[in-house]
Amino acid sequence: MSARRFHHPDTTGVFTFSADTESQIAWWETKYPAERRQSAVIPALWVAQKQNGGWLSEPALRAVADRLGMSYIRVYEVATFYTMFNLEPVGKFHLQVCGTTPCMLRGAEKLKSVCERKIGPKGKPSSGGTFSWVEVECLGACVNAPMVQINDYYYEDLSVETLEQIIEDLAAGLNPAPGPYVKRQTSAPEGSPTSLTDPSLYDGSRASPLSSIPGAPASEGGKGA
């Protein structure tokens, strides 16, 4: 994999956790024994990245290390290994274009061309800092190829036209819906359903109401079911 540098010349100050970030890190720490609290390093880096505008500055990395009682190099190792952590500034809307084989075969190269044309060079925030984009390896939505992750959400079954519209909508302050951009339900086959077309087969409307709940604890003065 390519080298990932964590230093940026504009970030030499102190990073301090917000109250919300601190509470989230404290919650993640409860998932592990006290002597293993360093296991919370990945979620701690993730919430610190969110606080820091979508990327991890070197002061933020040191803050996470100090918070969890880790040596700096151990935190740097984690942050530079996982590409979910951005080590340079990103745009308000950060697009991750999947370029692995299924997406490539379904048009990912054209989606990258859209990003270059409407956003600019890969890995550099656009003028004004609204957008940035990178190419990534498989994001696990192969059946919905080609797809792009924008911040925390997947936009799937894209074409040149739909991705252009999504970028334009985001630039205009709109909120384009994530998910498939063809006629399908999540990852089901494209098109309308061909089976189970009667909603009453699965919506619970045919079920008889229960007079009691099996296994419920006994109520006062009576017995459980």
N, C-alpha and C positions, 0 to 999 in steps of 0.2 A: 504494500500500500504506500501511497505517497507520504512524504513528511508533512506533519501537521505542527505548525508553530503556534505557541500560545501567546507570544508577546506582541503588543501593539503599542507604538510609540506614544499614543495619546492617552494611555491609561497607566498613570503612575501614582494616582491618589489612593485613598483608603476606600474600601468597599465595606459597607455596613448593612447587615440584614435588616429588612423591614420587619415590623411586628408580624405580618402575615407569613413571610418567609420563615421567620424563626419558629412560629407555631407549627408550620408544616414540617420543618426538620425535626422538631421535638416529637411530633406525632410519629414520624417514620422511625425515630430512635426506639419507640416503644415496641416495635416489631421484633427487636433483637435483644438478647441478653445484654446486660450493662457492659460486660467485658467484650462484647462484640458490636458495640455501637458504630464502629467504623464501617460495618456492612451497609450503613445508610448513605454511603458516599454517593452512589449514583442518583437516588432521589434528591439528595441535598444539592448536588450539582445541577440537577434539572430545575429545581425551584429557584436556585440562584440565577440560572440562565434566564428564566422568565422575568425575574425582577430586573435584570440588567439589559432589558431590551432585546432579548433573543440570542445573546452570545455571552461567553465567559471571558472576562478580562483576567489578566494575571492577578490583580488584587482580589478578585472574586474567588479565584482558585485558592489563594492563600487563606482567605476568610473561611472557606469550607474546611481546609486542612486544620486550621486552629480550632474551629468549632467542634470537630470530631476527634481531636487529639491525634492527628496523623502527620507524618512528615510530608513536606511539600512535594517531594518527588513522587510519593505514592499517589497523591491526588493528580499530579501532572500526568502520570502514567495512564490513569483511568480516562482523563479528559482527552488526551491525545489519541487514545485507542478507539474510542467510540465516536463515530461520525454524527451521532445524534447531538453532540456538543459542538457548538460553533465557536471557533477560537478567534474569529475576526468579526467586526460589526456586520450585521445583516439589516435588510430593510424591514419596515413594519410588516410587510407581507413577504415571507421567505418561501420561495417555491423550490421544491425538491423534485426534479424530473427524473423518473425512473428510466434508466437506459439499459436495463438487463434484457435478455433475449426476447421474452414474450412481448414486452412493451416496444422494443426495437422493431420487431417484426410487424407490430400493429401501428407504427407511425411515430415513435418517440423522437426520431430525428427531425421530423417536421415540427414537433412541439418545442424542441430545443431552438429551432430557427425562429419560432414565434417569440420565445423569451429573448433571444439575442436582438430581435428587431424592436420589440416593444419595451424591453427593460434595459438591455445593454450587455456588456461583457459578463461572462460567467464569474461568480464569486465576488462581484463588486456591487455595492448598493447603487441604485439608480440616483439620478439627480434629485435631491430633496429627501432621499432616504426612504421612499415609499416601498420600493420593491428591491428584491435581490433574488438570484436563482443559482442553483448548482445542479449538476447531474449526480445521481446517487445509484447505488446498487439496489437490488430487489427490495421492495417495500411490502411484499406479501399479498399483493392484490392482482395477481397475474391473470385471473379470469376476467378482470375488468380493465385489461390493458387497452390502450395506453393510459397511464394515470400520473397524476401529480399530487404531491402532498403540499398543502399551503398552510403554514403554521401547524396546527394540530389536526387538520382535517384532510381527508382524501377526496379528490375530484377525479372521477373515473370515466372510462369509455369516452375519452376526449377526442376531439378533432381540432384541426387548425381553427376553425370558426368558433367552436365552443370555448377553447382556451383564450382566444382573443377577447371574447365577450366577457369571460370571467375576470380577466385583467382589467378591462375597461370598467366593469361594474365596481371592482374594488377601488380603482382610482377615483370613481365618482362617489365613493362613500356608501355604496350599496353593499348588500350582504348575500352574495350568490350562494345557493344551497350546495352543500357537499353531497357526495354520492354519485351514482351513475348519471351520465348525460345522454343515455339512450333509453328507449322504452323497455325497462326491465326493473324487477324488484330485487334490490341489493345485488346478489350474484346469481340469481336465477337466470334461466335461458332468456334471451332477448325476445320480446313480444308479450302478448297477453297470455294468461294462464290457460292451459289446455286440460287441466284436471283440477279437482277440488274447487270448482267454480261456484259452488253454492256456499256462501259464507256460513250458513247454519251448520255445516259439517264440522266447523272448527272454532266458531266464535262462542261456544258455550250455551247458545240459546236453546238447544234441545235437552240440556242437562236438567234433571229433576232437582229442585232445591233440597238441600240436606235438612232434615229435621234436627240433627245433632252432628257434631263434628267428631268423627272417630278418633279415639285416643286423647280427647280433650281432658284437662284436669277436672277433678270433681268440683262442682259448685257447692256453695254453702247449703247445707240441709239436703243435699241430694248426692247422686252418684254420677260420675262421668260416663260418657258413652262407651 
